[in-house]
C-alpha cells in the first residue's frame, strides 16, 4: 500500500531520520548510539520499518523502556569487537582443520604458522560466547516484541549449544591440537554450529540497534504516545523538534474529521521545522519510541511520507515542476489506492507560475480533505488558497506568527489558528542589501 520503497526512503531522508547518500544525517547524534558499522546498518533498518498494529507498537514501547535501563549495563564495545573478530574468523580463507585427531596433527605440523594464528581466534570465539551468555542473562525476559524475541532466541540457541561447553573446557585446558578440533565446527559451511554462531553475530547488531533506539527515546525528553485507530484525532501538545529541545513548543491538534493541516507563514518563520517535527513524531510513534512532546495521541497510519526536498533532474529530463508532480503523484496514488498515510508537502508546486501553483495546490488540498482516513500537512506561501478553506470542516488552517518591528522581522515560532498575512520577501531583500544595490543600479541607468 506504500507509494514505493524509494518514496518511503526519500521521505525519511528528508525528515532527517535516515542518512542521505553522502552520509549526512541530521538526527544521527540523537538516534545513533551503536558500536559498530553493522549495528548502524541494523539501526537504519529498524528506523525504516514502522510497526503495523497498535498492539505491536505497545509491545515495542515496553521493550524500549526496559532496554533504556538495561543498555548501560551491557559491555557493547567489547561485545561488538568480539562479534566482528568472530565474523572475520568464520569467513577467513584458511583451510578448515580436519575433524579426526590424527589428521589434525598432520595439519598442525604442515601449517604451523597458520595454526599459531588460528588458536588465539578460537580463544576469542570462546570469549565472545561467554560475553553473549552474560548479555543473555540481562535480556532473556524481554520477549514481548517479536523482532527482539527472535534475537534473544538466536543468542540462546548459540550459547546453549552443547559445543559451547566442550569449547570452554578445551580453552581452559589450552591444548592446541584439542582446540583445533573446533575449527571445522566453527568454519565448515555445513556445520550447524557455525550457522548458530553467525546468527548470534547478527543478533549482536540488532540488539545494539534496539538499545540505540531505546537510548534515543529516553533522551528525547518526551512522552510515550497513545496510539489510536486511524480515524481518531491527532493530538501533539508541546511538540518540539528533537534537535531543538529548548525551542518553541507548539500544540498541533486535528479533530477526527480534519484531514488537512494547511500551514502558512513567511520565510524563516519555522514552517519546515514544524513539518519535520510532525513527521518525526508520527514516525517515531510507530517505532515504539517516545516523541518530543508533552502529550501525544497519534492515529495509526501505514507510513509517513513527505514531499519536501524535490529537485529537477536533467538526466531524466525532469523540470522542477515535473519532479514535484511525479513525487506528489506517487503519494496521491497510494492514498487513492487505500493507503492510510501521514503525508507532508512543503511549498508544493513551487516550480511553476503562481496561477498554476494556486490551482494545483487548491485541488490537492480539496482532494486530500475528501479521503476517509489519513492526515496531510500542506505548508505554502499561497495564503489565498488557505483562505478558501477557512471555516471548512476538513481543513485546519494555521500559521506561524511573524511581525515587523522597526523595519526588522520578528519571529515567535508559535502556531496560531488562521492564515498568515505577513509578507517579508522585499524586507529581507533590502535587509541583505540586494534591494538598495538594485535601486542604485536603476538610478544610475536613468541619470
Number of C-alpha atoms within 10 A of each C-alpha: 13 21 21 11 10 9 18 19 18 21 23 22 20 22 29 18 25 24 19 15 8 6 9 12 19 17 17 15 10 18 25 19 20 24 18 19 12 18 24 20 15 22 25 17 14 17 20 18 13 21 22 14 15 19 12 17 23 22 16 25 23 16 22 27 20 15 23 20 13 16 21 11 11 18 12 21 13 13 23 23 14 22 28 19 16 25 17 12 19 22 13 12 9 13 13 18 23 20 14 9 14 10 12 17 16 13 19 18 11 11 13 12 10 13 19 12 10 19 20 14 19 21 19 18 24 22 18 25 26 16 20 23 17 14 22 19 10 14 19 15 10 18 17 14 18 13 14 19 16 14 23 22 16 20 25 18 16 24 23 12 14 11 14 18 13 12 20 18 12 20 20 10 11 13 11 17 17 16 22 24 19 22 22 18 20 25 22 19 14 11 12 14 21 19 18 19 26 19 17 26 26 19 23 26 27 25 24 26 28 27 28 25 29 28 24 22 26 20 15 21 15 22 17 22 28 16 23 16 13 20 19 19 18 23 20 24 17 16 25 29 23 23 14 12 15 9 12 16 21 18 18 18 16 19 15 16 17 24 28 26 24 26 31 29 26 22 16 15 22 21 23 18 16 24 23 23 21 24 26 23 27 27 28 22 28 31 24 27 30 26 29 32 26 18 17 27 19 21 25 27 27 20 25 28 26 29 22 21 15 20 14 15 12 9 6 8 10 14 15 17 19 18 19 23 17 12 17 20 13 16 23 19 14 17 21 13 12 16 19 23 25 24 25 26 23 21 21 26 24 19 19 16 10 12 9 13 19 22 12 17 22 17 13 15 22 16 13 22 22 14 15 15 24 27 27 22 23 23 24 23 22 22 21 13 20 27 15 12 18 17 11 12 13 22 26 23 24 21 26 25 22 23 16 13 8 6 11 11 18 14 14 12 21 16 22 17 13 19 25 23 16 18 16 18 11 11 15 16 12 15 14 11 11 12 15 13 12 12 11 10 11 11 10 9 8 6 5
